[in-house]
Amino acid sequence: MGLNGTYEKELAFQADRRRATVEFIKIVSDLWYDKSIELVLFRNQLIDRNVSEILNLHEYAGEFVQKPISIFDSVEIAQAILVLDMPPSKLDIGKLTYEFHLEDETYSNATAFVAAKLKDAKKNKAIEPKDVVLYGFGRIGRLVARELMTKTGKGSQLRLRAIVTRGTIDKTVLEKRASLLRNDSVHGDFSGTVTADVKNNALIINGTTVNIISANAPEDIDYTKYGIKNALVIDNTGAFRDDKALKRHLKSKGVDKILLTAPGKGVPNIVHGVNHLEYNPDKVHIFSAASCTTNAITPVLKVMEDAFGVISGHLETIHAYTNDQNLVDNFHGKYRRGRAAALNMVITETGAGQAVTKALPSFEGKLTSNAIRVPVPNGSLAILNLELDKETSIEGINTVIKKHALEGNLVEQIKYEMNDELVSSDIVGCSAPAIYDSKATIVRTDGKNAILYIWYDNEYGYSHQVIRLAKYIAKVRRFTYY
């Protein structure tokens, strides 16, 4: 075959791949909107992805498991899921496809394989949807709102019913709120519709009404007037940080649970995937999702502690600048944060080293920590310098962390990154709170000291941890297969 013949064959194959991807996108949508079954590919979102994005995810998946994962395989597995009688679920089609290749001699076809793998799905109890109120509408609040509304589907899990802000609500304010939700300088345009309903003081997001409520104090609100009952309030304000202050939300009519999107005092600080099961949502009413940095380092520290033992260590976080810094030099209540955020690297403190102990008590007294704010608007890096109890190597550490990124309780929390050219802008939009840079790891020649580089989208990755914890608190977690 000549060069032209080879080229024509390549074109035909690419056309077949893209046609198969279009079919795959339809099945993903049908499963989600008709059956509340969400497909992901090694924890990467597939809903609202275009053809090229899905093909790129398949390339990543193949590299991750060191075995080709083709779109044709994904279509076959997705079709098998579509014909099954399944309850609301979240299924990793990458893991299913990989396992199907390993066990293809055991099963006569994909439908038989999928039926066997997902046989426990029907044991799950029925889910009662939970009303959600966002108290505060800043960076995290808006990203949580985006994700909740994108993933509403048939409304079988979390239902965003209201957003609470301070100050007057009028046409101008509503339109500004809508614009900030619709457009984001870091994360791009919202993949949906947002309009202001001035008459009813609401935003219409993807055709669904979300009430905008003005209040100066949590206890002033009667949510039942808006048809909201037994709601989970997600407090994004940062104004209420301890048990006493957060209990004020419980004085509001229609509120059942509270989730703080910051480290909290006197309340359980949770890193979902690490210690959330230690607290029963039937008995505990107030939770904290800890900080973005704590969520980034704790899953990896747990893996290192379990595999090698950590004697001591230091955390240095290279963190994007945040809204509590000054745009230009001006007085600030904290040292150094008064200097222009977009022009300076700024040394500041972080409590993440100590906060880890609330999720992993074995780290008490083991970690020191500090932070450097740097001139990027989003995307951060935690550097862990660890003295280990057991000798190891770069390959040993990579093998252990890759295993936890592929299977087990931390698959949503740890993404194993293999890119030689990874930089901070590459990780913006990653839903995993901890992105392990396998190519950057350093191990001392005696094997007892390791330096790990953990990237994290301090906005988007953290927001997903908030939602994961919210689903646990609200008891709306579906059957999952990871």
C-alpha positions in Angstrom: 0.0 0.0 0.0 1.4 3.4 -1.0 1.6 6.5 1.1 -1.7 7.8 -0.3 -3.4 4.5 0.5 -2.1 4.6 4.1 -3.3 8.1 4.5 -6.8 7.2 3.2 -7.0 4.3 5.6 -6.0 6.6 8.5 -8.8 9.0 7.5 -11.4 6.3 7.3 -10.3 4.9 10.8 -10.5 8.4 12.3 -14.0 8.9 10.8 -15.1 5.6 12.3 -13.7 6.6 15.7 -15.5 9.9 15.7 -18.8 8.3 14.6 -18.4 5.8 17.5 -17.7 8.7 19.9 -20.9 10.4 18.8 -22.8 7.2 19.5 -21.1 7.0 22.9 -22.0 10.6 23.8 -25.7 9.8 23.1 -25.6 6.7 25.3 -23.9 8.7 28.1 -26.6 11.3 27.8 -29.5 8.7 27.7 -28.1 6.9 30.8 -27.8 10.2 32.7 -31.1 11.9 31.8 -33.3 8.8 31.6 -31.8 6.6 34.3 -29.6 8.9 36.5 -26.7 6.6 35.7 -23.4 8.7 35.4 -20.5 7.2 33.4 -17.0 8.4 34.0 -13.7 7.4 32.5 -11.1 6.7 35.3 -13.0 9.4 37.3 -13.0 11.9 34.4 -16.3 13.4 33.7 -18.0 12.4 30.4 -21.2 14.4 30.6 -21.1 17.5 28.3 -17.8 16.4 26.7 -17.3 16.8 23.0 -15.8 14.2 20.6 -12.2 15.4 20.8 -12.3 15.6 24.6 -13.6 12.0 24.9 -11.0 10.7 22.5 -8.3 12.4 24.4 -9.6 10.9 27.7 -9.3 7.5 26.1 -5.7 8.1 25.2 -5.0 9.1 28.8 -6.9 5.9 30.0 -4.8 3.7 27.8 -1.5 5.2 29.0 -2.7 5.0 32.6 -3.4 1.2 32.6 -0.7 0.4 30.0 -3.3 -1.2 27.8 -5.3 0.3 24.9 -8.8 1.5 25.8 -10.6 2.2 22.6 -13.8 4.1 22.0 -15.2 1.0 20.3 -14.8 -0.9 23.6 -16.4 1.9 25.5 -19.4 1.9 23.2 -19.9 -1.9 23.6 -19.8 -1.7 27.4 -22.0 1.4 27.5 -24.6 -0.4 25.3 -24.6 -3.3 27.7 -25.2 -0.9 30.7 -28.0 0.7 28.7 -30.1 -2.5 28.4 -29.7 -3.5 32.1 -32.3 -2.6 34.7 -30.0 -0.5 36.9 -30.8 2.0 39.8 -29.1 5.5 39.9 -25.4 4.8 39.8 -21.9 6.2 39.0 -19.9 3.8 36.9 -16.3 3.9 35.7 -16.5 2.7 32.2 -12.7 2.8 31.9 -12.3 0.3 34.8 -15.1 -1.9 33.3 -13.5 -1.9 29.9 -10.1 -2.7 31.3 -11.5 -5.6 33.4 -13.5 -6.9 30.4 -10.3 -7.3 28.4 -8.7 -9.2 31.3 -11.7 -11.5 31.7 -13.0 -11.8 28.2 -12.6 -15.5 28.2 -14.8 -15.9 31.2 -17.9 -14.1 29.7 -19.6 -14.8 26.4 -20.4 -11.1 25.7 -20.2 -7.6 27.2 -23.8 -7.8 28.6 -23.0 -10.9 30.6 -19.8 -9.3 31.9 -21.5 -6.1 32.9 -24.4 -7.9 34.6 -22.0 -9.9 36.7 -19.9 -6.9 37.7 -22.8 -4.7 38.6 -25.0 -7.4 40.3 -24.9 -5.7 43.7 -26.4 -2.4 42.4 -29.9 -3.4 43.2 -29.0 -3.9 46.9 -28.7 -0.1 47.3 -31.5 1.6 49.2 -33.7 4.1 47.5 -32.4 7.7 47.5 -34.4 10.6 48.9 -33.3 13.8 47.1 -31.9 16.6 49.3 -32.6 20.3 49.1 -29.4 22.4 49.1 -28.9 26.1 50.1 -25.7 27.9 49.3 -25.0 30.5 52.0 -22.6 32.8 50.2 -21.8 33.0 46.5 -18.1 33.6 46.1 -15.5 31.6 44.2 -16.3 28.2 45.8 -20.0 28.9 46.0 -20.3 29.6 42.3 -18.3 26.6 41.3 -20.4 24.4 43.6 -23.5 25.9 42.0 -22.2 25.2 38.5 -21.4 21.6 39.3 -24.7 21.0 41.1 -26.8 22.4 38.2 -24.7 20.6 35.6 -25.3 17.3 37.4 -28.9 17.8 38.5 -30.2 15.3 35.9 -33.5 14.0 37.1 -33.0 15.7 40.5 -32.5 12.4 42.3 -29.6 13.6 44.5 -28.8 17.2 45.5 -31.2 19.9 44.5 -29.9 23.5 44.6 -33.0 25.5 45.8 -31.6 28.8 47.1 -28.6 31.1 47.3 -28.2 33.5 50.3 -26.4 36.8 49.9 -26.2 40.0 51.8 -27.6 43.4 50.6 -30.4 44.5 48.5 -31.7 42.3 45.6 -32.8 44.2 42.6 -32.6 43.8 38.8 -29.0 45.0 38.6 -27.8 42.8 41.4 -29.5 39.7 40.0 -28.1 40.4 36.5 -24.6 40.8 38.0 -25.0 37.5 40.0 -26.1 35.8 36.8 -23.2 37.2 34.9 -20.6 36.0 37.5 -22.1 32.5 37.4 -22.3 32.5 33.6 -18.8 33.8 32.9 -15.6 32.9 34.8 -12.2 34.2 33.9 -10.4 31.1 35.1 -12.8 28.2 34.4 -14.5 29.6 31.3 -18.2 29.9 30.4 -20.8 27.9 32.2 -22.1 25.1 30.0 -25.7 25.9 30.5 -28.1 28.8 30.7 -28.5 31.5 33.4 -31.1 34.2 33.4 -32.3 36.7 36.0 -35.9 36.4 37.2 -36.4 39.9 38.6 -40.1 39.4 39.5 -39.4 36.4 41.8 -35.9 37.3 43.0 -34.4 34.2 41.5 -32.0 32.9 38.9 -33.2 30.5 36.3 -30.3 28.0 35.9 -30.8 25.4 33.1 -34.5 26.1 33.3 -34.7 25.5 37.1 -35.6 28.2 39.6 -33.0 29.0 42.3 -34.2 31.6 44.8 -31.9 34.4 45.8 -32.4 35.4 49.4 -31.0 38.4 51.2 -30.2 38.0 54.9 -27.8 39.5 57.4 -28.1 36.6 59.8 -28.7 32.8 59.3 -31.5 32.6 61.9 -33.5 35.3 60.1 -34.5 33.0 57.2 -37.6 30.8 56.9 -36.7 28.5 54.1 -40.0 26.8 54.2 -41.6 29.9 52.6 -39.7 28.8 49.5 -40.8 25.2 49.6 -37.5 24.1 51.0 -37.4 21.5 53.7 -34.7 19.5 55.6 -32.1 21.4 53.7 -28.3 21.1 53.7 -26.8 24.5 54.0 -23.4 24.8 52.4 -21.7 27.9 54.1 -19.2 29.5 51.8 -18.9 32.8 53.5 -16.0 32.1 55.9 -17.8 34.3 58.4 -18.9 31.4 60.6 -16.1 29.1 61.5 -16.9 27.4 64.9 -19.6 25.2 66.3 -21.4 28.0 68.1 -21.6 30.3 65.0 -22.6 27.5 62.6 -25.4 26.3 64.9 -27.1 29.6 64.0 -28.1 28.0 60.7 -30.0 25.3 62.5 -32.3 27.9 64.0 -33.6 28.6 60.5 -36.8 26.8 59.5 -36.2 24.2 56.9 -32.6 23.4 57.7 -31.3 20.0 58.7 -27.5 19.9 58.1 -24.6 22.3 57.8 -21.4 22.0 55.7 -18.7 24.6 56.1 -16.3 25.1 53.1 -13.3 26.0 55.3 -11.5 24.6 58.3 -13.8 24.6 61.3 -13.4 24.6 65.1 -15.3 22.3 67.3 -16.8 20.4 64.3 -15.6 17.4 62.4 -13.0 18.4 59.7 -13.5 15.9 56.9 -11.3 15.0 53.9 -13.7 12.9 51.9 -12.3 9.5 51.0 -10.0 9.6 54.1 -12.1 10.0 57.3 -15.7 10.7 56.2 -17.0 7.3 57.3 -15.9 8.0 60.9 -18.9 10.4 61.3 -22.5 9.2 61.0 -24.7 11.9 59.3 -27.7 10.6 61.3 -25.9 11.7 64.5 -23.7 14.7 63.3 -25.4 17.8 62.0 -22.4 20.1 61.3 -19.4 19.3 59.2 -16.4 21.0 57.8 -14.8 20.2 54.4 -11.4 21.4 55.7 -9.2 23.4 53.3 -8.2 22.9 49.7 -4.6 22.2 50.7 -5.6 19.8 53.4 -7.7 17.9 50.8 -4.7 17.9 48.5 -2.1 16.4 50.8 -4.1 14.2 53.1 -4.9 11.4 50.6 -1.3 11.1 49.5 0.0 11.3 53.1 -2.4 8.4 54.1 -0.9 6.3 51.2 2.6 7.1 52.3 1.9 6.4 55.9 0.2 3.1 55.2 2.9 1.9 52.8 6.2 3.2 54.2 5.5 5.0 57.5 6.2 8.7 57.9 8.6 9.7 60.7 8.4 13.5 60.0 8.0 15.9 57.2 7.6 19.4 55.9 4.8 20.8 53.7 5.5 23.8 51.5 2.5 24.9 49.4 3.0 27.1 46.4 -0.5 28.6 46.3 -2.3 30.8 43.8 -3.2 34.2 45.1 -6.6 34.6 46.7 -9.2 37.3 47.4 -7.9 38.0 50.9 -4.7 39.6 49.4 -4.5 43.1 48.0 -4.5 43.7 44.3 -2.1 46.6 44.7 0.1 47.5 47.7 -2.1 48.6 50.6 -2.6 48.1 54.3 -3.5 44.6 55.3 -4.2 43.0 58.7 -1.6 40.3 58.1 2.0 40.7 57.3 3.1 40.6 53.6 -0.4 40.0 52.3 -0.7 43.8 51.8 1.7 43.6 48.8 0.3 43.3 45.3 -0.8 39.7 44.8 -0.2 39.6 41.0 3.3 41.0 41.2 4.9 39.2 44.2 5.7 35.9 45.7 4.4 36.2 49.2 5.4 34.0 52.2 2.5 33.4 54.5 1.3 30.8 56.9 -0.8 27.7 56.3 -2.5 25.5 58.9 -2.7 22.6 56.6 0.2 20.7 58.3 -1.6 20.7 61.6 -5.1 20.3 60.0 -4.0 16.9 58.5 -4.0 15.5 62.1 -7.8 15.9 62.3 -8.2 13.4 59.5 -5.0 11.4 60.2 -4.3 11.5 64.0 -1.0 9.5 63.5 0.5 12.7 62.0 0.3 14.6 65.3 3.5 16.5 65.7 5.1 15.1 62.6 4.6 17.9 60.0 5.7 21.5 59.8 4.2 23.7 57.1 4.4 27.1 55.3 3.0 28.7 52.2 4.1 30.9 49.4 1.4 32.8 47.5 2.4 33.3 43.8 1.1 35.4 40.9 -1.3 32.9 39.3 -5.0 33.2 39.8 -5.6 29.4 40.3 -3.7 26.1 40.4 -1.4 25.3 43.3 1.3 22.9 44.2 2.1 21.2 47.5 5.6 19.9 48.1 5.9 17.2 50.7 9.4 16.4 52.1 9.0 13.2 54.1 11.4 11.1 56.2 10.3 7.5 55.9 10.4 4.6 58.2 10.9 2.0 55.4 13.3 2.3 52.5 11.9 2.8 49.1 12.5 4.2 45.6 10.9 6.4 43.0 9.5 3.3 41.3 8.2 2.0 44.7 6.4 5.2 45.5 4.9 5.5 42.0 3.7 1.9 42.0 1.9 2.4 45.4 0.3 5.7 44.5 -0.8 4.5 41.1 -2.5 1.5 42.6 -4.5 3.8 44.9 -5.4 6.0 42.0 -6.7 3.0 40.1 -8.6 1.2 42.8 -9.7 1.5 46.4 -11.1 4.3 48.6 -9.1 7.1 47.2 -9.7 6.8 43.4 -11.7 10.0 43.4 -9.1 11.9 45.4 -5.8 11.0 43.7 -5.1 11.5 40.0 -1.8 9.9 38.8 -0.2 12.2 36.3 2.3 10.9 33.8 2.9 14.1 31.8 6.6 15.1 31.5 5.6 18.7 30.7 3.0 19.3 33.4 2.6 23.0 34.6 0.0 24.7 36.8 -2.4 25.7 34.0 -2.7 22.1 32.9 -4.4 21.1 36.1 -7.1 23.8 36.1 -10.4 22.0 35.9 -9.3 18.7 37.4 -11.9 17.3 39.8 -9.4 15.3 41.9 -8.1 17.3 44.9 -4.7 15.7 44.7 -2.8 15.3 41.4 0.4 13.3 41.9 3.2 14.3 39.6 4.9 11.0 39.1 7.7 12.5 37.0 8.8 15.0 39.7 9.3 12.6 42.7 12.8 12.6 44.3 14.1 9.9 46.6 17.3 10.1 48.5 20.0 7.5 47.8 19.4 5.7 51.1 15.6 5.4 50.3 14.5 7.0 53.5 13.6 10.5 52.3 11.1 11.4 49.6 10.0 14.7 48.0 6.6 14.5 46.4 4.9 17.1 44.2 1.1 17.3 44.5 -0.7 19.7 42.2 -4.3 20.8 42.9 -6.9 23.1 41.5 -7.5 24.9 44.7 -11.0 26.0 43.5 -12.4 23.3 41.2 -10.8 20.2 42.8 -11.8 21.4 46.3 -15.4 22.2 45.1 -15.8 18.6 44.0 -14.6 17.4 47.4 -17.3 19.6 49.0 -19.9 18.0 46.8 -18.7 14.5 47.5 -19.0 15.2 51.2 -22.4 16.9 50.7 -23.7 13.7 49.1 -22.4 11.7 52.0 -24.0 14.0 54.6 -27.3 14.1 52.6 -27.2 10.3 52.2 -27.7 10.5 48.4 -24.6 8.6 47.3 -25.5 6.2 44.5 -24.2 2.8 43.8 -20.6 3.2 42.5 -18.3 1.0 40.5 -14.7 2.3 40.5 
